[in-house]
Amino acid sequence: MQLTRLVFAGVLLTLPALDGCSKRPAEATPAAVAVSPPSVSVPGKPPREDARACDLVTPQEMSAILGSAVVGAEPSHKSSGKTECIYKPADGASPYVEFSVEWGEAETAMRAAGAMGHGKPGADDPYAGIGDQAVSVGTSLWIRSGEDFVQIVFSGVDDAPAKARKIFDTAKARM
């Protein structure tokens, strides 16, 4: 009896698969046809996958924002879906800023921030109003901009909230 039930269940499970195999390609429904959206290019903006953090905020722009000359360099390690630039003086340790963008990762990052006890900033938070959402996590500022996650890490930077706003606004215009 048990074996009969197992065989019957197996037959029932395979019937839909066999039915799908018996259709001729011409009978495929329109929903089964994959259509990729057209690639849209905005003049002056590189496609997201080609955008470089050191181009979203150039070393010259970062120098002007920080009030001190810095050079920008990409880290030797690369990550898929992420672009990063490290700005530091040619000589010395500060000011130092790490700026990165992870395409499509904002929801995950902000969920992690919430799990760490960092919620939405209050009205008196100096980072309120930067991007769609901004939270301070140690020396790092996490920003949600649409579906993208922007992170700015500061060291030896005076008035970080005002400078963070300028850095984000400069990059956002090119994202």
C-alpha positions in Angstrom: 0.0 0.0 0.0 2.8 2.4 1.0 4.7 1.6 -2.2 1.6 2.3 -4.4 1.1 5.7 -2.8 4.8 6.6 -3.4 4.6 5.5 -7.0 1.3 7.4 -7.5 2.8 10.5 -5.9 5.9 10.2 -8.1 3.8 10.0 -11.2 1.7 13.1 -10.2 4.9 15.1 -9.6 6.4 14.2 -13.0 3.3 14.8 -15.1 3.6 18.7 -15.1 7.3 18.4 -16.1 6.4 16.0 -19.0 3.6 18.3 -20.1 6.0 21.2 -20.3 8.4 19.2 -22.4 5.7 18.2 -24.9 5.1 21.8 -26.1 6.6 22.9 -29.3 8.7 26.1 -29.1 6.1 28.0 -31.1 3.6 27.4 -28.3 5.7 29.2 -25.7 3.7 32.0 -24.0 4.9 35.6 -24.2 5.7 35.5 -20.5 8.3 32.8 -21.1 10.2 34.9 -23.6 13.1 36.8 -21.9 13.3 40.4 -22.8 16.1 42.5 -21.5 15.5 46.2 -21.0 17.3 48.6 -23.3 20.5 50.0 -22.0 20.0 53.7 -21.2 23.0 56.0 -21.2 23.0 59.4 -19.7 25.4 61.8 -21.3 28.3 62.6 -19.0 27.6 59.6 -16.7 29.4 56.3 -17.1 27.3 53.2 -16.8 27.1 52.1 -13.2 29.3 49.1 -13.6 32.0 51.3 -15.1 31.7 54.2 -12.6 34.8 54.6 -10.4 34.6 56.2 -6.9 37.7 58.3 -7.7 35.7 59.8 -10.6 32.5 60.3 -8.6 34.5 62.5 -6.3 37.8 63.5 -7.9 40.9 64.0 -5.7 40.8 67.7 -6.6 37.2 67.9 -5.4 38.0 66.0 -2.3 40.9 68.3 -1.6 38.6 71.4 -1.9 36.0 69.8 0.4 38.6 68.8 3.0 40.5 72.0 2.8 43.8 70.0 2.4 45.5 68.4 -0.6 44.8 64.7 -0.9 45.5 62.1 -3.5 43.0 59.4 -4.4 43.7 55.7 -5.0 41.7 52.6 -5.5 42.5 49.8 -3.1 44.4 46.8 -4.5 41.5 44.5 -3.7 38.4 44.8 -5.9 34.9 43.7 -5.2 32.2 43.0 -7.7 29.4 45.6 -7.5 31.5 48.0 -5.4 33.8 50.9 -6.2 36.0 52.5 -3.7 38.5 55.4 -3.4 40.9 56.2 -0.6 41.9 59.8 -0.2 44.9 60.7 1.9 47.7 63.3 1.9 50.8 62.5 -0.1 52.7 63.0 3.2 51.2 62.4 6.6 48.2 60.5 8.0 45.3 62.9 7.9 42.9 63.9 6.6 41.9 60.5 5.5 38.6 59.5 3.8 37.4 56.3 2.3 34.5 56.7 -0.1 32.7 53.7 -1.6 29.5 52.9 -3.5 27.9 49.4 -3.6 25.4 49.3 -6.3 22.0 47.8 -5.2 23.1 47.1 -1.6 21.3 49.8 0.3 18.5 47.7 1.7 20.9 45.0 3.1 23.2 47.6 4.6 20.5 49.6 6.3 18.9 46.4 7.6 22.3 45.5 9.2 22.6 49.0 10.6 19.1 48.6 12.2 20.2 45.2 13.6 23.2 46.9 15.2 20.9 49.4 16.9 21.5 52.3 14.5 18.0 53.4 13.4 16.9 56.4 11.4 18.5 59.6 12.6 16.5 62.1 14.6 15.9 65.7 13.6 18.9 66.8 15.7 21.3 64.2 14.0 24.0 66.1 12.1 23.7 63.6 9.2 19.9 63.9 8.8 18.9 64.8 5.3 21.9 63.2 3.6 20.6 60.9 0.9 17.4 58.9 1.5 18.7 57.7 4.9 22.0 58.2 6.7 23.3 56.6 9.9 26.6 57.0 11.7 28.3 53.8 12.5 31.5 54.5 14.5 33.8 56.6 12.2 31.7 55.5 9.2 28.7 57.2 7.6 26.2 54.8 5.9 24.0 56.4 3.3 21.1 54.9 1.4 20.7 56.6 -2.0 17.8 54.8 -3.8 18.9 51.2 -4.0 22.6 52.1 -3.7 24.7 52.0 -0.5 27.3 54.8 0.0 29.8 54.6 2.7 32.2 57.4 3.9 34.8 56.7 6.5 36.6 59.7 8.1 39.8 60.1 10.1 41.3 63.4 11.1 38.5 65.4 9.4 37.0 68.4 11.1 33.2 69.1 10.7 32.6 65.6 9.2 28.8 66.2 8.8 29.2 69.2 6.6 31.9 67.6 4.6 29.9 64.4 4.3 27.1 66.3 2.8 29.4 67.9 0.2 31.0 64.6 -0.7 27.7 62.9 -1.1 26.2 65.8 -3.2 29.2 65.8 -5.5 29.0 62.0 -6.0 25.2 61.9 -6.3 25.3 64.2 -9.3 27.4 61.5 -11.1 25.7 58.3 -9.9 
